[in-house]
């Protein structure tokens, strides 16, 4: 009995040392010292997502009038400096010519002018792209550069009131963009950005001409540069 009691006392005394030792002889305190929790738990951090609303101007090389643009962007932070995203934008340009047809004075003494829209046209370009972005997280200001590739859709409509002519055409084709800018954080879950970008694409369409009996191909160069700003929210 004395021997059994002595053995139990020795086992209880050695218990903490045994519990604090791993199978390879390292103690848990040594593991924590050589492998901090930040290193072996970094993969548990969730991917940060951002949703952005943006707008600006676009100057196509083949036109004399600038477009205004508005769009959406969704992106996910894959690493500290790399983001993958998806964007869709509308580049819109419109023009109208009006002709005064008559004027008269109403019973209240107001001069009423009647006008007719003689010419009206509009152009709507939709780039839809996947993007890859590299950012430099420096604190207050965050510079970034990136690029995108995808497909672009162009719709052109025109109306001539003098002849009654209505025209509508749809084009599409491969497109790409390069961009760079700066972001400013507004707390941990919002930020504003400003960037310049280049859009490159030639869209086309194919149709059968019943008069000539030939298949016709038309193409439109929509290359250009622009500037836009955005407001982003984390999700």
C-alpha positions, 0 to 999 in steps of 0.5 A: 500500500505504501508503494502504491501511495508513493507512486500516485503522489509522483504521478500527480506531481509530474502531471502538469509537466507531462500535459505541457509537453508535446509528443516531440518533446516541445512544450506548448509555450515553446510552440506559441513562442516560435509559431505565433497565433497570427501566423497559423491562423491567418488563413481563417480571415474572411475575404473582404468584399466591396461594392462600389457605385461610380460615375464620371466622364468618357471621351471617345476618340472617334466622337466630338462630344463626351459621354457621361458614365455611371456604373457598378463594381463588386470586388473581393480582396484575395490577398493584402494587395490583390483584388478580383472584381466584376464591373458594368458601366454605361457610357451614354451620349445624346444630342437633340436639335430643336426647331421653333415652329411658332409663338403666340400669346395666351389669354393671360399674356404669356408668350408660348413658344412651340418647338419640334424636335428635328433631330435626336440621337443617342449612343449607349455603350455597356462594357462588362468586365472581370478585373484584376487590381493591385493596391498599396495599403499605405494607410490614409491614401491607397494607390492602386492600378489594374486592368479588366477584360470582357465584352462591350455592347453598343446601341445607337439610335437616331431620329430625323424629324424632317424625313421621318427616319428612325435608325437603330443598330446594335454592336458588340465585341471584345473590350479591355480597360486599364486604370489607376487611381487613389482611394481614401478610407472613410472608416473601416467599412467605406471609402471614396476613390478617384481614377483615370482609365483607358477603354479599348474596343472595336464593336461590330455587327453583321446583317444581310442587305436585301438590296445588294444581296450581300452580308454586310459587316459594320464596325465602330471604334469606341476607344477612349479615355475617361475619369470617374469617382466612386463610393465603396461599401464593405460587405 
